[in-house]
Amino acid sequence: MKQPDSPKSPTRRAVLKAGLAAGAMLADPFGALAATPPGFDQWRENFRARAAAKGISDATWNRCMGRVEPDMSVFRQMRNQPEFHEQIWQYINRRVSDWRVIHGREALKKNEALFARIERDFGVERGTLLALWGVESAYGDPLVQQNHMTPVFPSLAALAWNEPRRKAYWETELINAMKIVQRGWSTPDEMNGSWAGAMGHSQWMPEVWLNVGFDYDGDGKVSPFGRPDDALGSTAKYLINRGKWHRGEHWGYEVRASGGGSGSRSYAAWASAGVVRADGQPFPQPNASAQLWIPVAGGPAFLLGPNFYSVKSYNPSMNYALAICHLGDRCLGAPPFIQPFPGSERALTLAEVQEMQTRLTKAGFDTGGTDGRVGNDTMKAIKDFQTKAGLLPADGYGGLKVLARLRQGG
């Protein structure tokens, strides 16, 4: 779960931006070395006293930090954020993929009772919550944990020690992680996550785990791992408390905007101004409010209600929120956007992605599997193939052009 938007706890985008700035300052000379980088041990000793002042016991310190070595690879990962180079249609296609739609429907069927309970308790739509789960952890796929997650304490220790722009933030999150262990909710061995320390089904940062997470399955502890109950129930709570979710309202709709206007109006007022649903259906709640958004001239237009911005509170990116909301609709049976984005390709089918992965691997670009899911390994393989084949830009996007070139033999 993403860092909340407050002065003490920056948004995910702010953290990533700070990381990019830090990347220019850090040469990362220690990334490949096993030896402890100079200065870390001294920092750790000084930090121990600050942790103790925050209530961290000697026993917890020894479990979490006694022998920890900083994971210096986090600085390389901070510099490499491929989503910043994507066009919006590529961003949407990557996340609203056949794989995610098919597996999302399976995950919903398997967890029908849980989603029904969450809708009853919190009013958060199952599609939105399902899509968050799918984008953040591929519906809790253990292969994501195994292949793409690393121990959190070495990552947070490196950031707290040597990331100059947000040092206080990372120190606080490192202490939060120790508090989780001290409460008996988890262990250092279990706490694997992203380079920034986000963990589990819905990628909780330690601060969110401590302050928003709650025991929804009644097993006596709060956990983003294992059964998805705590993770999804707590994510619904997050969307309500920090995102101001409106019970009973849909996130918004694709529209045809023959009219126009700005600001927030009721759906009925938008309709009177010539803005109608792209599928021709009426707005089910004409008195609810929405804002018009046209991401790219000539592309699809949207009326966005408050719940779109609730999703955006989870990750402060309009593209992210649109991908989540659209994936949720697709998992519940809705079609792709009616109006395509200018210059866009249709998304590959699951079979086409698997064919692309198979052909890439045979050509010497290992995708790490041929399951139809485009993860980091497949994106790197695509980018390397694009570079070799002269397909520019070499952006790691696996679409129709890449597949066509592979079918030609590269």
C-alpha positions in Angstrom: 0.0 0.0 0.0 1.4 3.4 -1.0 2.7 6.0 1.3 -0.1 8.4 2.4 0.0 12.0 1.2 1.3 14.0 4.2 4.4 16.1 5.0 5.9 13.4 7.2 5.1 10.6 4.8 5.4 11.5 1.1 3.5 10.0 -1.7 4.9 7.1 -3.7 5.6 9.5 -6.6 7.5 11.9 -4.3 9.6 9.0 -3.0 10.3 7.8 -6.5 11.2 11.3 -7.6 13.5 11.7 -4.7 15.0 8.4 -5.6 15.7 9.6 -9.1 17.4 12.7 -7.7 19.3 10.6 -5.3 20.5 8.4 -8.1 22.4 11.3 -9.6 24.2 11.7 -6.2 24.9 8.1 -5.6 27.4 6.2 -7.7 26.3 2.9 -6.2 29.9 1.6 -5.8 28.8 -1.2 -3.4 26.0 -2.9 -5.3 28.0 -6.0 -6.2 30.1 -6.3 -3.0 29.3 -8.5 -0.1 31.4 -6.5 2.4 29.7 -4.0 4.5 30.0 -0.5 2.9 32.2 2.0 4.9 30.2 4.0 7.3 27.2 1.7 7.6 28.2 0.1 10.9 28.7 3.5 12.5 25.3 4.6 11.3 23.7 1.5 12.6 25.2 2.0 16.1 24.0 5.6 16.2 20.5 4.6 14.9 20.2 1.9 17.6 19.8 4.6 20.2 17.1 6.4 18.2 15.2 3.2 17.7 15.4 2.5 21.5 14.0 6.0 22.1 11.0 4.9 19.9 10.4 1.9 22.1 12.3 -0.8 20.1 13.6 -3.4 22.5 17.1 -4.9 22.4 15.6 -8.2 21.5 13.7 -6.8 18.5 16.8 -4.8 17.4 18.9 -7.9 17.4 16.4 -9.9 15.4 15.9 -7.2 12.8 19.1 -5.2 12.6 21.8 -7.1 14.5 23.4 -8.7 11.4 21.7 -6.8 8.6 23.7 -5.7 5.6 22.4 -2.8 3.4 20.9 -3.8 0.1 22.6 -1.3 -2.1 20.7 -2.5 -5.2 17.8 -0.3 -4.1 19.6 2.8 -5.5 19.8 1.3 -9.0 16.1 0.3 -8.8 15.2 3.9 -7.8 16.8 5.1 -10.9 15.0 2.6 -13.1 11.3 3.4 -13.2 10.0 2.3 -16.6 6.5 3.5 -16.1 7.8 7.1 -16.5 8.5 6.4 -20.2 5.1 4.9 -21.2 2.4 6.4 -23.2 -0.9 6.1 -21.5 -2.3 3.4 -23.8 0.8 1.3 -23.2 0.4 1.8 -19.5 -3.2 0.7 -19.6 -2.5 -2.3 -21.9 0.2 -3.6 -19.7 -1.9 -3.5 -16.6 -5.3 -4.3 -18.1 -4.0 -7.4 -19.7 -5.7 -10.7 -20.7 -3.8 -12.4 -18.0 -5.0 -10.0 -15.3 -8.6 -10.1 -16.5 -8.8 -13.9 -16.7 -7.0 -14.5 -13.4 -9.0 -11.6 -11.8 -12.2 -13.4 -12.6 -10.8 -16.6 -11.1 -9.6 -14.8 -8.0 -13.1 -13.2 -7.6 -14.8 -16.6 -7.9 -12.4 -18.1 -5.3 -12.9 -15.3 -2.9 -16.6 -14.4 -3.6 -17.6 -14.5 0.1 -14.7 -12.2 1.1 -15.5 -9.6 -1.5 -19.2 -9.8 -0.6 -18.3 -9.2 3.1 -16.1 -6.3 2.3 -18.8 -4.7 0.1 -21.3 -5.1 3.0 -18.9 -3.8 5.7 -17.2 -1.0 3.8 -19.2 -0.3 0.6 -16.0 -0.6 -1.6 -16.8 -2.1 -5.0 -15.4 -5.5 -5.6 -14.1 -4.6 -9.0 -11.9 -1.8 -7.7 -10.5 -3.8 -4.9 -9.9 -6.8 -7.1 -8.0 -4.7 -9.6 -5.8 -3.2 -6.9 -4.9 -6.7 -5.8 -4.2 -7.7 -9.4 -1.9 -4.8 -10.2 -0.1 -4.8 -6.8 0.7 -8.5 -6.5 -0.9 -10.4 -9.4 -3.6 -11.6 -7.0 -1.1 -12.7 -4.4 0.8 -14.9 -6.9 3.6 -16.7 -4.9 5.9 -16.4 -8.0 5.8 -12.6 -7.6 6.9 -12.9 -4.1 9.6 -15.4 -5.0 11.0 -13.7 -8.1 10.5 -10.0 -7.4 10.5 -9.4 -3.7 13.5 -9.1 -1.4 14.0 -8.8 2.4 12.7 -5.5 3.6 15.1 -4.8 6.4 18.3 -4.7 4.2 16.4 -2.4 1.7 15.1 0.0 4.4 18.4 0.0 6.2 20.2 1.1 3.0 17.6 3.8 2.3 17.6 5.1 5.9 21.4 5.2 5.9 22.3 6.6 2.5 19.3 8.2 0.7 19.9 11.8 1.5 16.7 13.4 0.3 14.2 11.5 2.5 16.4 10.2 5.3 13.9 10.9 8.1 11.1 9.2 6.2 13.1 6.0 5.6 14.4 6.0 9.2 10.7 6.2 10.4 9.7 3.3 8.1 12.6 1.2 9.3 11.4 1.7 12.9 7.8 1.0 11.9 9.0 -2.3 10.4 10.7 -3.2 13.7 7.5 -2.3 15.6 5.6 -4.8 13.4 8.1 -7.5 14.5 7.9 -6.4 18.1 4.1 -6.7 18.1 4.4 -10.3 16.9 2.6 -9.7 13.7 5.5 -10.9 11.5 9.1 -11.9 11.4 12.1 -10.5 9.6 12.3 -13.6 7.4 8.6 -13.2 6.3 8.9 -9.5 5.6 9.8 -9.5 1.9 8.7 -6.7 -0.3 9.6 -4.2 -3.0 12.8 -2.2 -3.0 10.9 0.5 -1.1 9.6 -1.9 1.6 6.0 -2.4 0.3 4.7 -5.8 1.2 2.1 -8.4 0.6 -1.1 -8.7 -1.4 -1.7 -5.0 -1.6 1.8 -3.8 -1.1 1.7 -2.2 2.3 4.3 0.2 3.5 5.2 -0.4 7.2 3.4 2.8 8.3 0.2 1.7 6.6 0.5 -1.8 8.1 0.8 -0.3 11.6 -1.8 2.4 11.3 -4.4 1.2 8.8 -4.1 -2.5 8.8 -6.4 -4.5 11.0 -7.2 -8.1 11.8 -10.1 -8.8 9.4 -9.8 -12.6 9.5 -9.8 -12.8 13.4 -6.5 -14.8 13.8 -5.1 -12.4 16.3 -2.6 -10.6 14.1 -2.5 -8.2 11.2 -0.8 -9.5 8.1 -0.6 -8.6 4.4 0.7 -12.1 3.7 -1.1 -15.4 3.5 -4.9 -15.3 3.4 -5.9 -12.1 1.6 -8.6 -11.1 4.2 -6.5 -8.7 6.2 -4.9 -7.1 3.1 -8.1 -6.6 1.2 -10.2 -5.6 4.2 -7.6 -3.1 5.3 -7.2 -1.7 1.7 -10.9 -1.1 1.7 -10.5 0.8 5.0 -7.7 2.8 3.5 -9.8 3.8 0.6 -12.5 5.0 3.0 -10.3 6.8 5.5 -7.6 8.3 3.3 -9.4 8.2 0.0 -12.9 9.3 1.2 -14.6 6.5 -0.7 -18.3 7.1 -1.5 -20.4 4.0 -0.7 -22.6 3.0 -3.6 -21.1 5.1 -6.3 -19.2 3.9 -9.4 -15.8 5.4 -10.1 -17.0 7.0 -13.3 -17.7 6.3 -17.0 -16.2 6.6 -20.5 -18.2 9.3 -22.2 -18.7 11.1 -25.5 -18.1 14.7 -24.9 -19.8 16.6 -27.8 -20.4 19.3 -25.2 -17.8 20.4 -22.7 -17.1 22.2 -19.5 -15.0 22.1 -16.5 -15.3 21.7 -12.7 -17.5 19.4 -10.8 -21.2 18.9 -11.8 -23.9 16.3 -11.4 -24.1 13.6 -14.1 -27.5 15.1 -15.0 -25.9 18.5 -15.6 -23.2 16.9 -17.7 -25.8 15.1 -19.7 -27.7 18.4 -20.3 -24.4 19.8 -21.6 -24.1 17.0 -24.2 -21.8 14.7 -22.3 -23.2 11.1 -22.5 -22.0 7.6 -21.7 -20.0 6.1 -24.6 -22.1 2.9 -24.4 -25.4 4.8 -24.7 -26.6 3.8 -21.2 -28.0 6.3 -18.8 -26.1 7.4 -15.7 -27.4 5.3 -12.8 -27.0 8.1 -10.2 -27.7 11.4 -12.1 -27.4 13.5 -8.9 -23.9 12.2 -8.1 -21.0 14.6 -9.0 -18.2 14.1 -11.5 -15.5 15.9 -13.4 -14.6 15.7 -17.1 -11.2 14.3 -18.0 -9.8 13.8 -21.5 -6.3 12.4 -21.1 -5.2 12.7 -24.7 -6.9 14.8 -27.4 -8.8 12.5 -29.7 -8.8 9.7 -27.2 -11.4 8.5 -24.8 -13.1 10.9 -22.4 -14.2 10.2 -18.9 -16.5 11.5 -16.2 -14.7 10.9 -12.9 -16.5 10.6 -9.6 -15.0 10.8 -6.1 -14.1 7.1 -6.1 -11.7 7.6 -8.9 -9.8 10.0 -6.7 -10.1 7.6 -3.8 -8.1 5.1 -5.9 -5.7 7.9 -6.8 -5.0 8.3 -3.1 -3.4 4.9 -3.2 -1.0 5.9 -5.9 -1.0 9.5 -7.0 -1.1 8.9 -10.7 -4.0 9.5 -12.9 -2.9 6.7 -15.2 -2.7 4.3 -12.3 -6.1 5.1 -11.1 -7.6 4.8 -14.6 -5.9 1.4 -15.1 -7.2 0.1 -11.7 -10.8 1.3 -12.4 -10.8 -0.1 -16.0 -9.3 -3.4 -14.9 -12.0 -3.7 -12.3 -14.7 -3.1 -14.9 -13.1 -5.6 -17.3 -12.9 -8.3 -14.6 -16.7 -7.8 -14.1 -17.4 -8.2 -17.8 -17.2 -4.7 -19.3 -15.6 -4.3 -22.7 -12.4 -2.3 -23.6 -12.7 1.4 -24.0 -14.9 2.3 -26.9 -12.8 5.2 -28.2 -9.2 4.1 -28.7 -6.2 6.3 -27.8 -4.6 7.9 -30.8 -1.7 5.8 -32.2 -2.5 2.9 -29.9 -2.3 -0.8 -30.6 -4.8 -3.2 -29.2 -3.5 -5.2 -26.3 -2.1 -8.7 -27.1 -4.3 -11.6 -26.2 -3.1 -14.1 -23.6 -2.1 -16.6 -26.4 -0.2 -13.8 -28.2 1.8 -12.8 -25.1 2.7 -16.5 -24.5 3.8 -16.8 -28.2 5.9 -13.6 -27.8 7.5 -15.0 -24.7 8.2 -18.3 -26.3 9.8 -16.7 -29.4 11.8 -14.3 -27.3 13.2 -17.1 -25.2 14.1 -19.2 -28.3 15.9 -16.1 -29.7 18.1 -15.9 -26.6 16.1 -13.3 -24.6 14.9 -15.2 -21.5 11.5 -14.1 -20.3 11.6 -16.2 -17.2 8.6 -18.2 -18.2 5.8 -18.3 -20.8 2.7 -17.9 -18.7 1.4 -14.8 -20.5 2.1 -12.4 -17.7 4.4 -9.5 -18.6 6.6 -9.0 -15.6 10.1 -7.5 -15.2 11.9 -10.4 -16.9 9.7 -10.2 -20.0 10.0 -6.4 -20.1 13.8 -6.7 -20.0 13.8 -9.4 -22.7 11.6 -7.2 -24.9 13.8 -4.2 -24.4 16.9 -6.1 -25.3 15.3 -7.6 -28.4 14.1 -4.1 -29.5 17.6 -2.8 -29.1 19.1 -5.6 -31.1 16.4 -5.5 -33.8 16.5 -1.7 -34.1 12.9 -1.3 -33.0 12.8 2.2 -31.5 12.0 3.3 -28.9 13.4 0.3 -27.1 10.8 0.8 -24.3 10.1 -2.8 -23.2 6.6 -2.7 -24.5 5.5 -6.0 -26.0 2.9 -5.2 -28.6 1.9 -6.1 -32.1 5.0 -4.6 -33.6 7.3 -6.7 -31.5 5.3 -9.8 -32.1 5.3 -9.2 -35.9 9.1 -8.8 -35.9 9.6 -11.9 -33.9 7.4 -13.9 -36.3 9.7 -12.6 -39.1 12.6 -14.2 -37.3 13.8 -11.0 -35.6 
